[in-house]
Each structure stands twice: as structure tokens, then as C-alpha cells.
């Protein structure tokens, strides 16, 4: 099956493409870049092909700056955008990146009208809303990387803290991929046992852990300039879940229409059943009072940011 990556010369775009090349379900990858980055993605393609030969993997990788080449893609990944520097918040990126995402979402609608859009660009919840509106795609076919990566980071923290294998930890971050993320401690389980039943539950430092997850991305950016492997493998999880129709429950950004405590007209990270049609179901949640209060704050914040962004970019881009 065919997957296209827009912004493929970028660190996340190219790392995600390389990860996907190793998935047997992906047969064709199109690396899409602006004209000025064409040399770079041609070089990336040659380098990737060498690596894949070493692993006996056969996959077609095509570098291109002709966006018509995304035709017939099952999934189009939008990873183009201005990256965050350590002193910037994700919201500082919202206006320039919304213009980029809106432009590309319209191109996806034109050249790959049956595809599923997977948005990586930050602030990803607002960008998913922009891509949904600009593409005109039904909401099940516009997904944001959202809190999947945050949830993986949280799993790691639990695994380390309790010295238990990471696969035994089932936990989620929901809400905004940003400062308003919410740790769903009430539905966290370790080895199949609800965390609520652990003696450590009452004294668990929720705020401290949330701070760690919130700052995890900035910490990596501070040290090495960008996050790459984390987002790339998170993207690869999502793509293979869709292409294999696995029906896994992942925490992704999706457009809400009242399913979670009446929250509507906003894109936020929530658990969704993911399959060949994209988001096949939004999983209803039972939150504690504290979690619900934080989730509502996240919804208000992302909604007002999205409204502001949409009102500004509407003047420059014919969105509908
Ligand atoms: P990067 O290395 O700077 O690459 C970004 C790419 O975007 C560039 O290589 C370029 O691709 C394209 N681009 C840049 N300016 C553009 C413009 N004005 N118009 C059109 N395309 C433009 O950045 P990165 O580290 O890969 O990050 C990419 C995005 O993903 C950022 O927004 C970052 O914050 C976000 N991100 C999100 C998550 C998440 O969990 N949601 C995680 C990591 C990163 P071409 O030259 O190939 O066109």
C-alpha cells in the first residue's frame, strides 16, 4: 500500500518515512518536498535504499516535488512546518504552520481524495482542526499524532518508576499535546491491575509526572535539536494499525462532536479505535472530577486557539 510524506526533508518526515519502509504492509512511499529540498530527499532516498538492501527489504521510495504524485495514497502524512525552538511554545507556531497545513490539506483533497490525513505538525491539535476544515474530509479521515507519543513517554516513566516491563503498562495522556495534557490515572493499569488498587496510588505525584511528560519533547530538542525516533515510531504504529486494519485503541487527535462529556467542535487527543477507515469509534471515558476539569480546560484552550488561527488564516487562504 502507498503512503506519502509531505515535508519529507524534515527530521520527523524522513525518520517516519524510514521507519515505514521497514513495515511489510507499506509497498510504496512518496517523499514530497518543496522544489528547493528535492536534492535533499533524492539523497535521503538513495541512503534509505542502501540501508534497506542490507535488510533485504524491497519497497519503492520516490522523491518528488510534484504533489500529484501522492495520488492513490492510502495515508498522507503532513510533517511540514516550522519546528519549535527551545524557547517557543507550540502555540507560537500556530499561525505560520496553519498556513502551511491548510495549503497541503487542500492539495491532499485534490490529488488523494480518498486518503487518510495524518497530521504531525505542531500545535498538532489545532493543525488537525485546520486540516479537517481545509480538506473537507470526513472527520474519521483526519487524524493528529496527538497524545500517542505523550502516552508512550508516560508508559516509559511508569515502567522505570516501578521497574516493570513497558508492555505491562496501560496508561494514557489525553487532551492537548501541550501544556493542557491530562493524565488518565483513573484508567491506568499495570499488569492488568488497576493502578487505583496499588498502595502507591494515594501518594502518586500526578503533577510531577505530567510536568515530566510535558517537558519531554523540549528536553530532547534542547539536547539534540529535534525529536526524531519517538515521533517516527509513533507514526509508524498509527500507519500500520490503519493499513493492517488492526482496530487498536490509540490516543490520537480527532474531531469531537459531543462524544466525550459533550465536548464539541474541537480536535483533541482521546482514545480512538483505529482501523482501515481511520477513526472508527471514539471511546467514551469515565474521568475523575479532577481529570474532567483538566480536560475541559484543554478543550477551551485548544478551541479558542483554533478559532483565533482560523479567523486569521481565512483572510489569506480560501479554506472551503
Ligand atoms: P524540520 O526538520 O525543520 O522539517 C520541517 C519541514 O517542513 C522542512 O524540512 C520542510 O520540508 C517543511 N517546511 C518548512 N518550512 C516550510 C514552509 N514555509 N512551507 C512549506 N514547508 C515548509 O522540522 P521537524 O523537526 O521535522 O518537525 C516538523 C513538524 O513536526 C514541526 O511542526 C514539529 O513541531 C512537529 N512535531 C510534532 C510532533 C508531535 O508529537 N505531534 C513531534 C515532533 C515534531 P520540505 O523542505 O521537504 O518541503
Boltz pocket constraint, residues with backbone or C-beta under 6 A from the ligand:
constraints:
  - pocket:
      binder: B
      contacts: [[A, 6], [A, 7], [A, 8], [A, 9], [A, 10], [A, 11], [A, 12], [A, 13], [A, 32], [A, 33], [A, 34], [A, 36], [A, 37], [A, 79], [A, 80], [A, 81], [A, 82], [A, 83], [A, 84], [A, 93], [A, 97], [A, 100], [A, 119], [A, 120], [A, 121], [A, 122], [A, 123], [A, 124], [A, 145], [A, 146], [A, 149], [A, 177], [A, 225], [A, 226], [A, 227], [A, 231]]
      max_distance: 6.0
